[in-house]
């Protein structure tokens, strides 16, 4: 957010609109879509992975030497 405010404060609106008009739209959309997919996959992985080690530990018996 502060980076956006800094860019807006430093550049005039005419230069900012000119800069935005020069950026190709299709690659920009592909980059944003790729980033969104990567974030969604990371969140899905984080939610579905096992929490902590889940190993079977046999109980300790009192007669075990």
CHARMM-style PDB file with segment names, atoms N, HN, CA, C and O in Angstrom:
ATOM      1  N   UNK     1       0.825  -1.177   0.000  1.00  0.00      PROA
ATOM      2  CA  UNK     1       0.000   0.000   0.000  1.00  0.00      PROA
ATOM      3  C   UNK     1       0.877   1.252   0.000  1.00  0.00      PROA
ATOM      4  O   UNK     1       0.616   2.200  -0.740  1.00  0.00      PROA
ATOM      5  N   UNK     2       1.909   1.247   0.829  1.00  0.00      PROA
ATOM      6  HN  UNK     2       2.121   0.477   1.430  1.00  0.00      PROA
ATOM      7  CA  UNK     2       2.778   2.429   0.876  1.00  0.00      PROA
ATOM      8  C   UNK     2       3.534   2.602  -0.440  1.00  0.00      PROA
ATOM      9  O   UNK     2       3.817   3.727  -0.849  1.00  0.00      PROA
ATOM     10  N   UNK     3       3.863   1.486  -1.107  1.00  0.00      PROA
ATOM     11  HN  UNK     3       3.633   0.571  -0.774  1.00  0.00      PROA
ATOM     12  CA  UNK     3       4.528   1.582  -2.403  1.00  0.00      PROA
ATOM     13  C   UNK     3       3.642   2.241  -3.445  1.00  0.00      PROA
ATOM     14  O   UNK     3       4.111   3.051  -4.244  1.00  0.00      PROA
ATOM     15  N   UNK     4       2.370   1.897  -3.437  1.00  0.00      PROA
ATOM     16  HN  UNK     4       1.988   1.238  -2.788  1.00  0.00      PROA
ATOM     17  CA  UNK     4       1.421   2.509  -4.371  1.00  0.00      PROA
ATOM     18  C   UNK     4       1.283   3.993  -4.073  1.00  0.00      PROA
ATOM     19  O   UNK     4       1.269   4.814  -4.990  1.00  0.00      PROA
ATOM     20  N   UNK     5       1.182   4.337  -2.809  1.00  0.00      PROA
ATOM     21  HN  UNK     5       1.193   3.670  -2.064  1.00  0.00      PROA
ATOM     22  CA  UNK     5       1.071   5.751  -2.447  1.00  0.00      PROA
ATOM     23  C   UNK     5       2.325   6.523  -2.838  1.00  0.00      PROA
ATOM     24  O   UNK     5       2.237   7.677  -3.260  1.00  0.00      PROA
ATOM     25  N   UNK     6       3.485   5.900  -2.702  1.00  0.00      PROA
ATOM     26  HN  UNK     6       3.557   4.963  -2.359  1.00  0.00      PROA
ATOM     27  CA  UNK     6       4.726   6.554  -3.090  1.00  0.00      PROA
ATOM     28  C   UNK     6       4.764   6.801  -4.592  1.00  0.00      PROA
ATOM     29  O   UNK     6       5.166   7.879  -5.031  1.00  0.00      PROA
ATOM     30  N   UNK     7       4.352   5.819  -5.380  1.00  0.00      PROA
ATOM     31  HN  UNK     7       4.026   4.944  -5.024  1.00  0.00      PROA
ATOM     32  CA  UNK     7       4.329   5.981  -6.835  1.00  0.00      PROA
ATOM     33  C   UNK     7       3.359   7.087  -7.225  1.00  0.00      PROA
ATOM     34  O   UNK     7       3.678   7.921  -8.073  1.00  0.00      PROA
ATOM     35  N   UNK     8       2.184   7.102  -6.616  1.00  0.00      PROA
ATOM     36  HN  UNK     8       1.925   6.425  -5.927  1.00  0.00      PROA
ATOM     37  CA  UNK     8       1.192   8.131  -6.937  1.00  0.00      PROA
ATOM     38  C   UNK     8       1.699   9.505  -6.526  1.00  0.00      PROA
ATOM     39  O   UNK     8       1.452  10.485  -7.230  1.00  0.00      PROA
ATOM     40  N   UNK     9       2.398   9.599  -5.409  1.00  0.00      PROA
ATOM     41  HN  UNK     9       2.598   8.804  -4.837  1.00  0.00      PROA
ATOM     42  CA  UNK     9       2.894  10.889  -4.944  1.00  0.00      PROA
ATOM     43  C   UNK     9       4.034  11.398  -5.815  1.00  0.00      PROA
ATOM     44  O   UNK     9       4.153  12.602  -6.040  1.00  0.00      PROA
ATOM     45  N   UNK    10       4.880  10.483  -6.312  1.00  0.00      PROA
ATOM     46  HN  UNK    10       4.784   9.504  -6.130  1.00  0.00      PROA
ATOM     47  CA  UNK    10       6.048  10.901  -7.085  1.00  0.00      PROA
ATOM     48  C   UNK    10       5.676  11.209  -8.537  1.00  0.00      PROA
ATOM     49  O   UNK    10       6.135  12.207  -9.091  1.00  0.00      PROA
ATOM     50  N   UNK    11       4.862  10.374  -9.147  1.00  0.00      PROA
ATOM     51  HN  UNK    11       4.489   9.563  -8.696  1.00  0.00      PROA
ATOM     52  CA  UNK    11       4.513  10.555 -10.551  1.00  0.00      PROA
ATOM     53  C   UNK    11       3.264  11.415 -10.683  1.00  0.00      PROA
ATOM     54  O   UNK    11       2.365  11.360  -9.845  1.00  0.00      PROA
ATOM     55  N   UNK    12       3.222  12.195 -11.727  1.00  0.00      PROA
ATOM     56  HN  UNK    12       3.953  12.240 -12.409  1.00  0.00      PROA
ATOM     57  CA  UNK    12       1.993  12.935 -12.001  1.00  0.00      PROA
ATOM     58  C   UNK    12       0.974  11.974 -12.616  1.00  0.00      PROA
ATOM     59  O   UNK    12       1.336  10.910 -13.118  1.00  0.00      PROA
ATOM     60  N   UNK    13      -0.282  12.355 -12.571  1.00  0.00      PROA
ATOM     61  HN  UNK    13      -0.575  13.219 -12.163  1.00  0.00      PROA
ATOM     62  CA  UNK    13      -1.337  11.483 -13.076  1.00  0.00      PROA
ATOM     63  C   UNK    13      -1.184  11.237 -14.570  1.00  0.00      PROA
ATOM     64  O   UNK    13      -1.478  10.137 -15.038  1.00  0.00      PROA
ATOM     65  N   UNK    14      -0.735  12.224 -15.325  1.00  0.00      PROA
ATOM     66  HN  UNK    14      -0.496  13.117 -14.944  1.00  0.00      PROA
ATOM     67  CA  UNK    14      -0.559  12.036 -16.771  1.00  0.00      PROA
ATOM     68  C   UNK    14       0.518  10.993 -17.056  1.00  0.00      PROA
ATOM     69  O   UNK    14       0.345  10.136 -17.923  1.00  0.00      PROA
ATOM     70  N   UNK    15       1.622  11.065 -16.330  1.00  0.00      PROA
ATOM     71  HN  UNK    15       1.763  11.761 -15.626  1.00  0.00      PROA
ATOM     72  CA  UNK    15       2.689  10.078 -16.524  1.00  0.00      PROA
ATOM     73  C   UNK    15       2.239   8.690 -16.082  1.00  0.00      PROA
ATOM     74  O   UNK    15       2.596   7.690 -16.705  1.00  0.00      PROA
ATOM     75  N   UNK    16       1.452   8.630 -15.002  1.00  0.00      PROA
ATOM     76  HN  UNK    16       1.162   9.443 -14.496  1.00  0.00      PROA
ATOM     77  CA  UNK    16       0.967   7.341 -14.509  1.00  0.00      PROA
ATOM     78  C   UNK    16       0.013   6.693 -15.508  1.00  0.00      PROA
ATOM     79  O   UNK    16       0.088   5.485 -15.736  1.00  0.00      PROA
ATOM     80  N   UNK    17      -0.881   7.474 -16.104  1.00  0.00      PROA
ATOM     81  HN  UNK    17      -0.942   8.455 -15.919  1.00  0.00      PROA
ATOM     82  CA  UNK    17      -1.810   6.947 -17.114  1.00  0.00      PROA
ATOM     83  C   UNK    17      -1.043   6.523 -18.361  1.00  0.00      PROA
ATOM     84  O   UNK    17      -1.358   5.497 -18.964  1.00  0.00      PROA
ATOM     85  N   UNK    18      -0.033   7.310 -18.753  1.00  0.00      PROA
ATOM     86  HN  UNK    18       0.223   8.143 -18.264  1.00  0.00      PROA
ATOM     87  CA  UNK    18       0.790   6.954 -19.913  1.00  0.00      PROA
ATOM     88  C   UNK    18       1.546   5.654 -19.656  1.00  0.00      PROA
ATOM     89  O   UNK    18       1.646   4.808 -20.545  1.00  0.00      PROA
ATOM     90  N   UNK    19       2.076   5.492 -18.448  1.00  0.00      PROA
ATOM     91  HN  UNK    19       1.994   6.179 -17.726  1.00  0.00      PROA
ATOM     92  CA  UNK    19       2.787   4.260 -18.095  1.00  0.00      PROA
ATOM     93  C   UNK    19       1.845   3.054 -18.100  1.00  0.00      PROA
ATOM     94  O   UNK    19       2.213   1.986 -18.589  1.00  0.00      PROA
ATOM     95  N   UNK    20       0.652   3.214 -17.567  1.00  0.00      PROA
ATOM     96  HN  UNK    20       0.354   4.081 -17.169  1.00  0.00      PROA
ATOM     97  CA  UNK    20      -0.329   2.118 -17.535  1.00  0.00      PROA
ATOM     98  C   UNK    20      -0.786   1.748 -18.939  1.00  0.00      PROA
ATOM     99  O   UNK    20      -1.079   0.582 -19.204  1.00  0.00      PROA
ATOM    100  N   UNK    21      -0.849   2.728 -19.846  1.00  0.00      PROA
ATOM    101  HN  UNK    21      -0.610   3.674 -19.630  1.00  0.00      PROA
ATOM    102  CA  UNK    21      -1.281   2.451 -21.220  1.00  0.00      PROA
ATOM    103  C   UNK    21      -0.226   1.671 -21.990  1.00  0.00      PROA
ATOM    104  O   UNK    21      -0.559   0.952 -22.932  1.00  0.00      PROA
ATOM    105  N   UNK    22       1.052   1.801 -21.604  1.00  0.00      PROA
ATOM    106  HN  UNK    22       1.322   2.386 -20.839  1.00  0.00      PROA
ATOM    107  CA  UNK    22       2.116   1.093 -22.313  1.00  0.00      PROA
ATOM    108  C   UNK    22       2.284  -0.354 -21.868  1.00  0.00      PROA
ATOM    109  O   UNK    22       2.931  -1.130 -22.572  1.00  0.00      PROA
ATOM    110  N   UNK    23       1.729  -0.743 -20.732  1.00  0.00      PROA
ATOM    111  HN  UNK    23       1.204  -0.113 -20.160  1.00  0.00      PROA
ATOM    112  CA  UNK    23       1.874  -2.114 -20.235  1.00  0.00      PROA
ATOM    113  C   UNK    23       0.931  -3.017 -21.027  1.00  0.00      PROA
ATOM    114  O   UNK    23      -0.274  -2.764 -21.071  1.00  0.00      PROA
ATOM    115  N   UNK    24       1.467  -4.068 -21.654  1.00  0.00      PROA
ATOM    116  HN  UNK    24       2.445  -4.273 -21.619  1.00  0.00      PROA
ATOM    117  CA  UNK    24       0.589  -4.995 -22.394  1.00  0.00      PROA
ATOM    118  C   UNK    24      -0.386  -5.687 -21.432  1.00  0.00      PROA
ATOM    119  O   UNK    24       0.001  -6.123 -20.347  1.00  0.00      PROA
ATOM    120  N   UNK    25      -1.628  -5.778 -21.839  1.00  0.00      PROA
ATOM    121  HN  UNK    25      -1.942  -5.424 -22.720  1.00  0.00      PROA
ATOM    122  CA  UNK    25      -2.670  -6.274 -20.943  1.00  0.00      PROA
ATOM    123  C   UNK    25      -2.633  -7.794 -20.762  1.00  0.00      PROA
ATOM    124  O   UNK    25      -2.806  -8.279 -19.644  1.00  0.00      PROA
ATOM    125  N   UNK    26      -2.416  -8.543 -21.827  1.00  0.00      PROA
ATOM    126  HN  UNK    26      -2.276  -8.149 -22.735  1.00  0.00      PROA
ATOM    127  CA  UNK    26      -2.467 -10.007 -21.742  1.00  0.00      PROA
ATOM    128  C   UNK    26      -1.375 -10.567 -20.825  1.00  0.00      PROA
ATOM    129  O   UNK    26      -1.692 -11.379 -19.955  1.00  0.00      PROA
ATOM    130  N   UNK    27      -0.115 -10.175 -20.976  1.00  0.00      PROA
ATOM    131  HN  UNK    27       0.142  -9.516 -21.682  1.00  0.00      PROA
ATOM    132  CA  UNK    27       0.892 -10.697 -20.035  1.00  0.00      PROA
ATOM    133  C   UNK    27       0.622 -10.293 -18.587  1.00  0.00      PROA
ATOM    134  O   UNK    27       0.881 -11.066 -17.665  1.00  0.00      PROA
ATOM    135  N   UNK    28       0.106  -9.090 -18.391  1.00  0.00      PROA
ATOM    136  HN  UNK    28      -0.104  -8.462 -19.140  1.00  0.00      PROA
ATOM    137  CA  UNK    28      -0.213  -8.648 -17.041  1.00  0.00      PROA
ATOM    138  C   UNK    28      -1.302  -9.517 -16.419  1.00  0.00      PROA
ATOM    139  O   UNK    28      -1.210  -9.901 -15.253  1.00  0.00      PROA
ATOM    140  N   UNK    29      -2.329  -9.824 -17.203  1.00  0.00      PROA
ATOM    141  HN  UNK    29      -2.404  -9.512 -18.150  1.00  0.00      PROA
ATOM    142  CA  UNK    29      -3.407 -10.685 -16.705  1.00  0.00      PROA
ATOM    143  C   UNK    29      -2.877 -12.089 -16.416  1.00  0.00      PROA
ATOM    144  O   UNK    29      -3.273 -12.709 -15.429  1.00  0.00      PROA
ATOM    145  N   UNK    30      -1.989 -12.590 -17.266  1.00  0.00      PROA
ATOM    146  HN  UNK    30      -1.668 -12.087 -18.068  1.00  0.00      PROA
ATOM    147  CA  UNK    30      -1.418 -13.923 -17.034  1.00  0.00      PROA
ATOM    148  C   UNK    30      -0.566 -13.953 -15.769  1.00  0.00      PROA
ATOM    149  O   UNK    30      -0.601 -14.939 -15.032  1.00  0.00      PROA
ATOM    150  N   UNK    31       0.187 -12.912 -15.507  1.00  0.00      PROA
ATOM    151  HN  UNK    31       0.216 -12.111 -16.105  1.00  0.00      PROA
ATOM    152  CA  UNK    31       1.005 -12.856 -14.295  1.00  0.00      PROA
ATOM    153  C   UNK    31       0.115 -12.802 -13.059  1.00  0.00      PROA
ATOM    154  O   UNK    31       0.374 -13.491 -12.072  1.00  0.00      PROA
ATOM    155  N   UNK    32      -0.930 -11.988 -13.111  1.00  0.00      PROA
ATOM    156  HN  UNK    32      -1.141 -11.428 -13.912  1.00  0.00      PROA
ATOM    157  CA  UNK    32      -1.843 -11.889 -11.967  1.00  0.00      PROA
ATOM    158  C   UNK    32      -2.575 -13.206 -11.741  1.00  0.00      PROA
ATOM    159  O   UNK    32      -2.738 -13.632 -10.597  1.00  0.00      PROA
ATOM    160  N   UNK    33      -3.021 -13.860 -12.821  1.00  0.00      PROA
ATOM    161  HN  UNK    33      -2.889 -13.514 -13.750  1.00  0.00      PROA
ATOM    162  CA  UNK    33      -3.714 -15.146 -12.686  1.00  0.00      PROA
ATOM    163  C   UNK    33      -2.770 -16.226 -12.149  1.00  0.00      PROA
ATOM    164  O   UNK    33      -3.175 -17.053 -11.332  1.00  0.00      PROA
ATOM    165  N   UNK    34      -1.521 -16.219 -12.605  1.00  0.00      PROA
ATOM    166  HN  UNK    34      -1.192 -15.547 -13.269  1.00  0.00      PROA
ATOM    167  CA  UNK    34      -0.542 -17.194 -12.101  1.00  0.00      PROA
ATOM    168  C   UNK    34      -0.277 -16.987 -10.617  1.00  0.00      PROA
ATOM    169  O   UNK    34      -0.192 -17.953  -9.859  1.00  0.00      PROA
ATOM    170  N   UNK    35      -0.147 -15.745 -10.205  1.00  0.00      PROA
ATOM    171  HN  UNK    35      -0.215 -14.960 -10.821  1.00  0.00      PROA
ATOM    172  CA  UNK    35       0.081 -15.454  -8.791  1.00  0.00      PROA
ATOM    173  C   UNK    35      -1.125 -15.875  -7.948  1.00  0.00      PROA
ATOM    174  O   UNK    35      -0.956 -16.408  -6.851  1.00  0.00      PROA
ATOM    175  N   UNK    36      -2.330 -15.640  -8.446  1.00  0.00      PROA
ATOM    176  HN  UNK    36      -2.468 -15.207  -9.337  1.00  0.00      PROA
ATOM    177  CA  UNK    36      -3.533 -16.042  -7.716  1.00  0.00      PROA
ATOM    178  C   UNK    36      -3.611 -17.561  -7.593  1.00  0.00      PROA
ATOM    179  O   UNK    36      -3.974 -18.080  -6.538  1.00  0.00      PROA
ATOM    180  N   UNK    37      -3.274 -18.272  -8.662  1.00  0.00      PROA
ATOM    181  HN  UNK    37      -2.980 -17.850  -9.520  1.00  0.00      PROA
ATOM    182  CA  UNK    37      -3.286 -19.745  -8.611  1.00  0.00      PROA
ATOM    183  C   UNK    37      -2.233 -20.270  -7.641  1.00  0.00      PROA
ATOM    184  O   UNK    37      -2.489 -21.223  -6.905  1.00  0.00      PROA
ATOM    185  N   UNK    38      -1.060 -19.662  -7.633  1.00  0.00      PROA
ATOM    186  HN  UNK    38      -0.852 -18.888  -8.231  1.00  0.00      PROA
ATOM    187  CA  UNK    38      -0.009 -20.094  -6.709  1.00  0.00      PROA
ATOM    188  C   UNK    38      -0.423 -19.848  -5.267  1.00  0.00      PROA
ATOM    189  O   UNK    38      -0.184 -20.693  -4.404  1.00  0.00      PROA
ATOM    190  N   UNK    39      -1.035 -18.717  -4.993  1.00  0.00      PROA
ATOM    191  HN  UNK    39      -1.230 -18.030  -5.694  1.00  0.00      PROA
ATOM    192  CA  UNK    39      -1.512 -18.441  -3.637  1.00  0.00      PROA
ATOM    193  C   UNK    39      -2.617 -19.414  -3.221  1.00  0.00      PROA
ATOM    194  O   UNK    39      -2.637 -19.887  -2.085  1.00  0.00      PROA
ATOM    195  N   UNK    40      -3.533 -19.710  -4.140  1.00  0.00      PROA
ATOM    196  HN  UNK    40      -3.517 -19.325  -5.063  1.00  0.00      PROA
ATOM    197  CA  UNK    40      -4.613 -20.649  -3.817  1.00  0.00      PROA
ATOM    198  C   UNK    40      -4.060 -22.052  -3.582  1.00  0.00      PROA
ATOM    199  O   UNK    40      -4.511 -22.744  -2.671  1.00  0.00      PROA
ATOM    200  N   UNK    41      -3.090 -22.481  -4.389  1.00  0.00      PROA
ATOM    201  HN  UNK    41      -2.723 -21.918  -5.129  1.00  0.00      PROA
ATOM    202  CA  UNK    41      -2.498 -23.807  -4.194  1.00  0.00      PROA
ATOM    203  C   UNK    41      -1.748 -23.881  -2.866  1.00  0.00      PROA
ATOM    204  O   UNK    41      -1.809 -24.898  -2.175  1.00  0.00      PROA
ATOM    205  N   UNK    42      -1.051 -22.824  -2.513  1.00  0.00      PROA
ATOM    206  HN  UNK    42      -1.001 -21.998  -3.075  1.00  0.00      PROA
ATOM    207  CA  UNK    42      -0.349 -22.797  -1.232  1.00  0.00      PROA
ATOM    208  C   UNK    42      -1.310 -22.849  -0.054  1.00  0.00      PROA
ATOM    209  O   UNK    42      -1.057 -23.545   0.929  1.00  0.00      PROA
ATOM    210  N   UNK    43      -2.395 -22.125  -0.151  1.00  0.00      PROA
ATOM    211  HN  UNK    43      -2.601 -21.559  -0.950  1.00  0.00      PROA
ATOM    212  CA  UNK    43      -3.393 -22.143   0.923  1.00  0.00      PROA
ATOM    213  C   UNK    43      -4.061 -23.512   1.020  1.00  0.00      PROA
ATOM    214  O   UNK    43      -4.310 -24.005   2.121  1.00  0.00      PROA
ATOM    215  N   UNK    44      -4.350 -24.126  -0.120  1.00  0.00      PROA
ATOM    216  HN  UNK    44      -4.148 -23.726  -1.014  1.00  0.00      PROA
ATOM    217  CA  UNK    44      -4.948 -25.464  -0.107  1.00  0.00      PROA
ATOM    218  C   UNK    44      -3.996 -26.474   0.506  1.00  0.00      PROA
ATOM    219  O   UNK    44      -4.415 -27.331   1.284  1.00  0.00      PROA
ATOM    220  N   UNK    45      -2.714 -26.382   0.164  1.00  0.00      PROA
ATOM    221  HN  UNK    45      -2.373 -25.686  -0.468  1.00  0.00      PROA
ATOM    222  CA  UNK    45      -1.720 -27.281   0.747  1.00  0.00      PROA
ATOM    223  C   UNK    45      -1.624 -27.074   2.250  1.00  0.00      PROA
ATOM    224  O   UNK    45      -1.558 -28.038   3.013  1.00  0.00      PROA
ATOM    225  N   UNK    46      -1.615 -25.814   2.674  1.00  0.00      PROA
ATOM    226  HN  UNK    46      -1.669 -25.031   2.054  1.00  0.00      PROA
ATOM    227  CA  UNK    46      -1.494 -25.511   4.097  1.00  0.00      PROA
ATOM    228  C   UNK    46      -2.677 -26.044   4.890  1.00  0.00      PROA
ATOM    229  O   UNK    46      -2.515 -26.497   6.023  1.00  0.00      PROA
ATOM    230  N   UNK    47      -3.854 -25.992   4.306  1.00  0.00      PROA
ATOM    231  HN  UNK    47      -3.986 -25.624   3.386  1.00  0.00      PROA
ATOM    232  CA  UNK    47      -5.054 -26.455   5.024  1.00  0.00      PROA
ATOM    233  C   UNK    47      -5.200 -27.972   5.045  1.00  0.00      PROA
ATOM    234  O   UNK    47      -5.812 -28.518   5.963  1.00  0.00      PROA
ATOM    235  N   UNK    48      -4.649 -28.659   4.050  1.00  0.00      PROA
ATOM    236  HN  UNK    48      -4.152 -28.215   3.305  1.00  0.00      PROA
ATOM    237  CA  UNK    48      -4.873 -30.102   3.957  1.00  0.00      PROA
ATOM    238  C   UNK    48      -3.726 -30.950   4.487  1.00  0.00      PROA
ATOM    239  O   UNK    48      -3.896 -32.157   4.656  1.00  0.00      PROA
ATOM    240  N   UNK    49      -2.568 -30.364   4.753  1.00  0.00      PROA
ATOM    241  HN  UNK    49      -2.430 -29.383   4.616  1.00  0.00      PROA
ATOM    242  CA  UNK    49      -1.451 -31.186   5.239  1.00  0.00      PROA
ATOM    243  C   UNK    49      -1.704 -31.610   6.693  1.00  0.00      PROA
ATOM    244  O   UNK    49      -2.454 -30.973   7.433  1.00  0.00      PROA
ATOM    245  N   UNK    50      -1.058 -32.691   7.060  1.00  0.00      PROA
ATOM    246  HN  UNK    50      -0.448 -33.208   6.459  1.00  0.00      PROA
ATOM    247  CA  UNK    50      -1.211 -33.183   8.417  1.00  0.00      PROA
ATOM    248  C   UNK    50      -0.528 -32.240   9.390  1.00  0.00      PROA
ATOM    249  O   UNK    50       0.535 -31.692   9.097  1.00  0.00      PROA
ATOM    250  N   UNK    51      -1.127 -32.061  10.514  1.00  0.00      PROA
ATOM    251  HN  UNK    51      -1.990 -32.506  10.751  1.00  0.00      PROA
ATOM    252  CA  UNK    51      -0.550 -31.176  11.519  1.00  0.00      PROA
ATOM    253  C   UNK    51       0.263 -32.012  12.513  1.00  0.00      PROA
ATOM    254  O   UNK    51      -0.285 -32.783  13.301  1.00  0.00      PROA
ATOM    255  N   UNK    52       1.557 -31.839  12.454  1.00  0.00      PROA
ATOM    256  HN  UNK    52       2.003 -31.212  11.815  1.00  0.00      PROA
ATOM    257  CA  UNK    52       2.440 -32.545  13.378  1.00  0.00      PROA
ATOM    258  C   UNK    52       2.631 -33.995  12.965  1.00  0.00      PROA
ATOM    259  O   UNK    52       1.919 -34.508  12.103  1.00  0.00      PROA
ATOM    260  N   UNK    53       3.596 -34.644  13.588  1.00  0.00      PROA
ATOM    261  HN  UNK    53       4.175 -34.227  14.289  1.00  0.00      PROA
ATOM    262  CA  UNK    53       3.839 -36.052  13.262  1.00  0.00      PROA
ATOM    263  C   UNK    53       2.721 -36.935  13.800  1.00  0.00      PROA
ATOM    264  O   UNK    53       2.301 -36.792  14.948  1.00  0.00      PROA
ATOM    265  N   UNK    54       2.252 -37.833  12.974  1.00  0.00      PROA
ATOM    266  HN  UNK    54       2.593 -37.949  12.041  1.00  0.00      PROA
ATOM    267  CA  UNK    54       1.185 -38.754  13.372  1.00  0.00      PROA
ATOM    268  C   UNK    54       1.707 -40.184  13.268  1.00  0.00      PROA
ATOM    269  O   UNK    54       1.270 -40.963  12.421  1.00  0.00      PROA
ATOM    270  N   UNK    55       2.627 -40.503  14.126  1.00  0.00      PROA
ATOM    271  HN  UNK    55       2.982 -39.870  14.815  1.00  0.00      PROA
ATOM    272  CA  UNK    55       3.180 -41.859  14.132  1.00  0.00      PROA
ATOM    273  C   UNK    55       2.547 -42.656  15.263  1.00  0.00      PROA
ATOM    274  O   UNK    55       2.230 -42.124  16.327  1.00  0.00      PROA
ATOM    275  N   UNK    56       2.377 -43.927  15.006  1.00  0.00      PROA
ATOM    276  HN  UNK    56       2.635 -44.360  14.142  1.00  0.00      PROA
ATOM    277  CA  UNK    56       1.833 -44.810  16.041  1.00  0.00      PROA
ATOM    278  C   UNK    56       2.934 -45.109  17.049  1.00  0.00      PROA
ATOM    279  O   UNK    56       4.012 -45.573  16.679  1.00  0.00      PROA
ATOM    280  N   UNK    57       2.670 -44.853  18.281  1.00  0.00      PROA
ATOM    281  HN  UNK    57       1.794 -44.477  18.582  1.00  0.00      PROA
ATOM    282  CA  UNK    57       3.609 -45.161  19.358  1.00  0.00      PROA
ATOM    283  C   UNK    57       2.939 -46.198  20.250  1.00  0.00      PROA
ATOM    284  O   UNK    57       1.913 -45.913  20.869  1.00  0.00      PROA
ATOM    285  N   UNK    58       3.506 -47.392  20.320  1.00  0.00      PROA
ATOM    286  HN  UNK    58       4.339 -47.623  19.817  1.00  0.00      PROA
ATOM    287  CA  UNK    58       2.881 -48.415  21.162  1.00  0.00      PROA
ATOM    288  C   UNK    58       2.948 -48.026  22.637  1.00  0.00      PROA
ATOM    289  O   UNK    58       3.912 -47.402  23.080  1.00  0.00      PROA
ATOM    290  N   UNK    59       1.939 -48.390  23.375  1.00  0.00      PROA
ATOM    291  HN  UNK    59       1.155 -48.897  23.016  1.00  0.00      PROA
ATOM    292  CA  UNK    59       1.954 -48.043  24.804  1.00  0.00      PROA
ATOM    293  C   UNK    59       3.034 -48.818  25.565  1.00  0.00      PROA
ATOM    294  O   UNK    59       3.393 -49.934  25.190  1.00  0.00      PROA
ATOM    295  N   UNK    60       3.533 -48.220  26.614  1.00  0.00      PROA
ATOM    296  HN  UNK    60       3.241 -47.313  26.918  1.00  0.00      PROA
ATOM    297  CA  UNK    60       4.548 -48.874  27.447  1.00  0.00      PROA
ATOM    298  C   UNK    60       3.835 -49.802  28.431  1.00  0.00      PROA
ATOM    299  O   UNK    60       2.949 -49.378  29.173  1.00  0.00      PROA
ATOM    300  N   UNK    61       4.228 -51.044  28.423  1.00  0.00      PROA
ATOM    301  HN  UNK    61       4.948 -51.388  27.820  1.00  0.00      PROA
ATOM    302  CA  UNK    61       3.608 -52.014  29.310  1.00  0.00      PROA
ATOM    303  C   UNK    61       4.499 -52.212  30.540  1.00  0.00      PROA
ATOM    304  O   UNK    61       5.724 -52.134  30.447  1.00  0.00      PROA
ATOM    305  N   UNK    62       3.887 -52.462  31.664  1.00  0.00      PROA
ATOM    306  HN  UNK    62       2.892 -52.525  31.740  1.00  0.00      PROA
ATOM    307  CA  UNK    62       4.672 -52.602  32.887  1.00  0.00      PROA
ATOM    308  C   UNK    62       5.469 -53.890  32.921  1.00  0.00      PROA
ATOM    309  O   UNK    62       6.468 -53.965  33.637  1.00  0.00      PROA
ATOM    310  N   UNK    63       5.063 -54.914  32.168  1.00  0.00      PROA
ATOM    311  HN  UNK    63       4.252 -54.853  31.586  1.00  0.00      PROA
ATOM    312  CA  UNK    63       5.802 -56.170  32.175  1.00  0.00      PROA
ATOM    313  C   UNK    63       6.921 -56.201  31.153  1.00  0.00      PROA
ATOM    314  O   UNK    63       7.661 -57.183  31.086  1.00  0.00      PROA
ATOM    315  N   UNK    64       7.063 -55.169  30.369  1.00  0.00      PROA
ATOM    316  HN  UNK    64       6.462 -54.372  30.424  1.00  0.00      PROA
ATOM    317  CA  UNK    64       8.104 -55.138  29.344  1.00  0.00      PROA
ATOM    318  C   UNK    64       9.457 -54.924  30.003  1.00  0.00      PROA
ATOM    319  O   UNK    64       9.614 -53.987  30.785  1.00  0.00      PROA
ATOM    320  N   UNK    65      10.445 -55.773  29.704  1.00  0.00      PROA
ATOM    321  HN  UNK    65      10.317 -56.535  29.068  1.00  0.00      PROA
ATOM    322  CA  UNK    65      11.736 -55.665  30.395  1.00  0.00      PROA
ATOM    323  C   UNK    65      12.520 -54.442  30.003  1.00  0.00      PROA
ATOM    324  OT1 UNK    65      13.622 -54.227  30.507  1.00  0.00      PROA
TER     325      UNK     65
END
